Amino acid sequence: MNAEEIKKLETYLKKLFNSEAIELRRAPKVQDMVELHKGDEFLGTVYRDAEDGDVSYQVNFAVLDIDLD
C-alpha cells in the first residue's frame, strides 16, 4: 500500500470507529498489510486484496476473553 492509500483508509477507519486515536502503521517487510493501532495498543491488521481489478481491505483483530468481563 502506498502512503496515499494508507491515509485514505486511516481516515475511513477513524470515522467508522469514531476515534481520532486510530492509526495505521506500515508493517515491516510486508507490502499489502498495515498494522491497526489505537494509541499504543495494537488492535490487528489490515490486508489489501486486489483481485480482478477490484480492491478491498480485510480488517483482522482478536478479542481476548479477559477483555469481555
DSSP file (Angstrom, degrees, kcal/mol; ACC not computed):
  #  RESIDUE AA STRUCTURE BP1 BP2  ACC     N-H-->O    O-->H-N    N-H-->O    O-->H-N    TCO  KAPPA ALPHA  PHI   PSI    X-CA   Y-CA   Z-CA
    1    1 A M              0   0    0      0, 0.0     2,-0.1     0, 0.0    32,-0.1   0.000 360.0 360.0 360.0 140.0    0.0    0.0    0.0
    2    2 A N     >  -     0   0    0      1,-0.1     4,-2.3     4,-0.0     5,-0.2  -0.438 360.0-101.5 -89.5 171.0    1.2    3.5   -0.8
    3    3 A A  H  > S+     0   0    0      1,-0.2     4,-2.2     2,-0.2     5,-0.1   0.866 120.3  51.5 -61.9 -39.5    1.1    6.4    1.6
    4    4 A E  H  > S+     0   0    0      2,-0.2     4,-2.2     1,-0.2    -1,-0.2   0.909 110.8  48.2 -64.9 -42.1   -1.9    8.0    0.0
    5    5 A E  H  > S+     0   0    0      2,-0.2     4,-2.2     1,-0.2    -2,-0.2   0.902 111.3  50.3 -64.9 -42.0   -3.9    4.7    0.2
    6    6 A I  H  X S+     0   0    0     -4,-2.3     4,-2.7     1,-0.2    -2,-0.2   0.908 109.9  50.9 -62.5 -42.7   -3.0    4.2    3.8
    7    7 A K  H  X S+     0   0    0     -4,-2.2     4,-2.4     2,-0.2    -2,-0.2   0.912 110.5  48.4 -63.6 -43.6   -4.1    7.8    4.7
    8    8 A K  H  X S+     0   0    0     -4,-2.2     4,-2.0     2,-0.2    -1,-0.2   0.915 113.9  46.8 -62.1 -43.2   -7.5    7.3    3.0
    9    9 A L  H  X S+     0   0    0     -4,-2.2     4,-2.5     2,-0.2    -2,-0.2   0.896 111.1  51.7 -66.3 -40.9   -8.0    4.0    4.8
   10   10 A E  H  X S+     0   0    0     -4,-2.7     4,-2.3     2,-0.2    -2,-0.2   0.910 108.9  50.9 -62.4 -42.7   -7.0    5.5    8.1
   11   11 A T  H  X S+     0   0    0     -4,-2.4     4,-1.8     1,-0.2    -1,-0.2   0.914 111.0  48.9 -60.5 -43.7   -9.4    8.4    7.6
   12   12 A Y  H  X S+     0   0    0     -4,-2.0     4,-2.6     1,-0.2    -2,-0.2   0.926 111.6  48.2 -61.3 -46.0  -12.2    5.9    6.9
   13   13 A L  H  X S+     0   0    0     -4,-2.5     4,-2.8     1,-0.2    -2,-0.2   0.850 107.1  56.1 -67.5 -34.2  -11.4    3.8   10.0
   14   14 A K  H  <>S+     0   0    0     -4,-2.3     5,-2.0     2,-0.2     4,-0.5   0.913 112.2  43.1 -61.6 -42.0  -11.3    6.9   12.2
   15   15 A K  H  <5S+     0   0    0     -4,-1.8     3,-0.5     3,-0.2    -2,-0.2   0.920 114.1  51.0 -68.0 -43.9  -14.9    7.7   11.1
   16   16 A L  H  <5S+     0   0    0     -4,-2.6    -2,-0.2     1,-0.2    -1,-0.2   0.917 120.2  33.6 -60.5 -46.5  -16.0    4.1   11.4
   17   17 A F  T  <5S-     0   0    0     -4,-2.8    -1,-0.2     2,-0.2    -2,-0.2   0.404 103.9-129.7 -91.5   1.7  -14.7    3.7   14.9
   18   18 A N  T   5 +     0   0    0     -3,-0.5     2,-0.3    -4,-0.5    -3,-0.2   0.913  68.2 120.0  50.1  50.2  -15.4    7.3   15.9
   19   19 A S    > < -     0   0    0     -5,-2.0     3,-1.0    -6,-0.2    -2,-0.2  -0.945  54.8-162.5-149.7 122.3  -11.9    7.7   17.2
   20   20 A E  T 3  S+     0   0    0     -2,-0.3    -6,-0.1     1,-0.2    -1,-0.1   0.591  89.9  75.0 -74.5 -10.5   -9.1   10.0   16.3
   21   21 A A  T 3   +     0   0    0     -7,-0.1    18,-2.0    17,-0.1    -1,-0.2   0.573  68.7 111.5 -79.2  -8.7   -6.7    7.7   18.1
   22   22 A I  E <   +A   38   0A   0     -3,-1.0     2,-0.4    16,-0.2    16,-0.2  -0.467  45.2 175.1 -67.8 133.6   -6.9    5.1   15.2
   23   23 A E  E     -A   37   0A   0     14,-2.7    14,-2.8    -2,-0.2     2,-0.5  -0.999  24.4-148.0-143.3 137.6   -3.6    4.9   13.4
   24   24 A L  E     -A   36   0A   0     -2,-0.4     2,-0.4    12,-0.2    12,-0.2  -0.912  18.4-169.0-104.4 132.9   -2.3    2.6   10.6
   25   25 A R  E     -A   35   0A   0     10,-2.4    10,-3.4    -2,-0.5    -2,-0.0  -0.968  28.0-106.5-123.9 137.1    1.4    1.8   10.6
   26   26 A R  E     -A   34   0A   0     -2,-0.4     8,-0.2     8,-0.2     5,-0.1  -0.300  33.9-126.9 -58.0 139.4    3.3    0.1    7.9
   27   27 A A    >   -     0   0    0      6,-1.1     3,-1.4     3,-0.4     2,-0.2  -0.731  30.5-103.2 -88.3 137.8    4.2   -3.5    8.6
   28   28 A P  T 3  S-     0   0    0      0, 0.0    -1,-0.1     0, 0.0     3,-0.1  -0.420  97.4  -7.5 -63.7 128.2    7.9   -4.3    8.3
   29   29 A K  T 3  S+     0   0    0     -2,-0.2     2,-0.5     1,-0.1    -3,-0.0   0.559 107.7 107.7  67.6  11.8    8.7   -6.2    5.1
   30   30 A V    <   -     0   0    0     -3,-1.4     3,-0.5     3,-0.2    -3,-0.4  -0.978  44.9-172.7-123.8 121.1    5.0   -6.7    4.1
   31   31 A Q  S    S+     0   0    0     -2,-0.5    -1,-0.1     1,-0.2    -2,-0.0   0.798  82.1  44.2 -82.5 -30.6    3.7   -4.6    1.1
   32   32 A D  S    S+     0   0    0     15,-0.0    16,-2.9    16,-0.0     2,-0.3   0.101 105.4  67.2-106.8  23.2    0.0   -5.4    1.3
   33   33 A M  E     - B   0  47A   0     -3,-0.5    -6,-1.1    14,-0.2     2,-0.3  -1.000  51.0-173.5-145.1 142.8   -0.6   -5.1    5.0
   34   34 A V  E     -AB  26  46A   0     12,-2.2    12,-2.6    -2,-0.3     2,-0.4  -0.921  28.9-114.4-127.8 159.0   -0.6   -2.4    7.7
   35   35 A E  E     -AB  25  45A   0    -10,-3.4   -10,-2.4    -2,-0.3     2,-0.5  -0.764  22.8-138.9 -94.5 138.9   -1.0   -2.7   11.5
   36   36 A L  E     +AB  24  44A   0      8,-2.9     7,-3.1    -2,-0.4     8,-1.6  -0.867  28.5 174.8-100.1 123.6   -4.1   -1.2   13.1
   37   37 A H  E     -AB  23  42A   0    -14,-2.8   -14,-2.7    -2,-0.5     2,-0.5  -0.924  28.6-157.5-127.7 151.4   -3.4    0.7   16.4
   38   38 A K  E >  S-AB  22  41A   0      3,-2.6     3,-1.9    -2,-0.3     2,-0.3  -0.915  77.8 -50.6-124.2 102.7   -5.4    2.7   18.8
   39   39 A G  T 3  S-     0   0    0    -18,-2.0   -16,-0.1    -2,-0.5     0, 0.0  -0.560 122.8 -21.9  65.0-128.6   -2.9    4.9   20.6
   40   40 A D  T 3  S+     0   0    0     -2,-0.3     2,-0.5    -3,-0.1    -1,-0.3   0.482 116.9 102.8 -88.4  -3.7   -0.2    2.5   21.8
   41   41 A E  E <   -B   38   0A   0     -3,-1.9    -3,-2.6     1,-0.0     2,-0.5  -0.708  68.1-138.0 -89.9 124.7   -2.5   -0.5   21.7
   42   42 A F  E     +B   37   0A   0     -2,-0.5    -5,-0.2    -5,-0.2     3,-0.1  -0.678  25.5 174.2 -77.0 124.2   -2.1   -3.0   18.8
   43   43 A L  E     -     0   0A   0     -7,-3.1    19,-0.8    -2,-0.5     2,-0.3   0.766  48.2 -78.0-102.5 -33.3   -5.6   -4.0   17.6
   44   44 A G  E     -BC  36  61A   0     -8,-1.6    -8,-2.9    17,-0.2     2,-0.3  -0.974  50.4 -62.1 166.5-154.6   -4.9   -6.0   14.5
   45   45 A T  E     -BC  35  60A   0     15,-2.6    15,-3.2    -2,-0.3     2,-0.4  -0.902  22.6-149.2-130.7 156.1   -4.0   -6.0   10.8
   46   46 A V  E     -BC  34  59A   0    -12,-2.6   -12,-2.2    -2,-0.3     2,-0.4  -0.990  17.5-162.3-127.1 121.6   -5.5   -4.6    7.6
   47   47 A Y  E     -BC  33  58A   0     11,-2.8    11,-2.7    -2,-0.4     2,-0.5  -0.826  12.1-137.4-105.7 142.3   -4.8   -6.5    4.4
   48   48 A R  E     - C   0  57A   0    -16,-2.9     2,-0.5    -2,-0.4     9,-0.2  -0.842  17.7-168.2 -96.5 132.0   -5.2   -5.2    0.9
   49   49 A D  E     - C   0  56A   0      7,-3.1     7,-2.5    -2,-0.5     2,-0.6  -0.969   6.4-176.9-124.8 115.8   -6.7   -7.5   -1.7
   50   50 A A  E     + C   0  55A   0     -2,-0.5     2,-0.4     5,-0.2     5,-0.2  -0.932  17.8 158.2-114.3 109.0   -6.6   -6.6   -5.4
   51   51 A E  E >   - C   0  54A   0      3,-2.4     3,-2.2    -2,-0.6    -2,-0.1  -0.996  64.5  -9.8-136.7 131.1   -8.5   -9.2   -7.5
   52   52 A D  T 3  S-     0   0    0     -2,-0.4    -1,-0.1     1,-0.3     3,-0.1   0.818 128.0 -54.5  54.4  35.1   -9.9   -8.8  -11.0
   53   53 A G  T 3  S+     0   0    0      1,-0.3     2,-0.4    -3,-0.0    -1,-0.3   0.366 115.7 112.7  83.9  -7.0   -9.4   -5.1  -10.9
   54   54 A D  E <   -C   51   0A   0     -3,-2.2    -3,-2.4     2,-0.0     2,-0.5  -0.798  52.7-153.3 -99.5 141.9  -11.3   -4.6   -7.6
   55   55 A V  E     +C   50   0A   0     -2,-0.4     2,-0.3    -5,-0.2    -5,-0.2  -0.952  20.3 165.0-115.5 133.1   -9.5   -3.5   -4.4
   56   56 A S  E     -C   49   0A   0     -7,-2.5    -7,-3.1    -2,-0.5     2,-0.4  -0.914  25.4-134.7-138.3 167.7  -10.9   -4.4   -1.0
   57   57 A Y  E     -C   48   0A   0     -2,-0.3     2,-0.6    -9,-0.2    -9,-0.2  -0.982   7.8-154.3-129.0 136.2   -9.4   -4.4    2.6
   58   58 A Q  E     -C   47   0A   0    -11,-2.7   -11,-2.8    -2,-0.4     2,-0.5  -0.948   8.2-156.8-114.3 120.5   -9.8   -7.0    5.2
   59   59 A V  E     -C   46   0A   0     -2,-0.6     2,-0.5   -13,-0.2   -13,-0.2  -0.847  11.6-173.5 -98.3 126.1   -9.5   -6.0    8.8
   60   60 A N  E     +C   45   0A   0    -15,-3.2   -15,-2.6    -2,-0.5     2,-0.3  -0.978  12.6 156.6-121.5 126.1   -8.5   -8.7   11.3
   61   61 A F  E     -C   44   0A   0     -2,-0.5     2,-0.4   -17,-0.2   -17,-0.2  -0.996  28.5-136.5-146.6 153.6   -8.4   -8.3   15.0
   62   62 A A        -     0   0    0    -19,-0.8     2,-0.5    -2,-0.3    -2,-0.0  -0.827   6.2-152.7-109.4 145.5   -8.6  -10.5   18.0
   63   63 A V        -     0   0    0     -2,-0.4     2,-0.2     5,-0.0     5,-0.0  -0.978  18.2-138.7-116.4 120.4  -10.6  -10.0   21.2
   64   64 A L    >   -     0   0    0     -2,-0.5     3,-1.4     1,-0.1     4,-0.4  -0.519  14.9-126.8 -77.3 144.9   -9.2  -11.7   24.3
   65   65 A D  G >  S+     0   0    0      1,-0.3     3,-1.3    -2,-0.2     4,-0.3   0.817 109.1  61.5 -61.6 -29.9  -11.6  -13.4   26.6
   66   66 A I  G >  S+     0   0    0      1,-0.3     3,-0.6     2,-0.2    -1,-0.3   0.741  97.1  59.8 -69.6 -20.5  -10.3  -11.4   29.6
   67   67 A D  G <  S+     0   0    0     -3,-1.4    -1,-0.3     1,-0.2    -2,-0.2   0.586  91.7  69.5 -80.3  -9.8  -11.4   -8.2   27.8
   68   68 A L  G <         0   0    0     -3,-1.3    -1,-0.2    -4,-0.4    -2,-0.2   0.598 360.0 360.0 -84.9 -11.2  -15.0   -9.3   27.8
   69   69 A D    <         0   0    0     -3,-0.6    -1,-0.2    -4,-0.3    -2,-0.1   0.464 360.0 360.0 -81.2 360.0  -15.5   -9.0   31.5
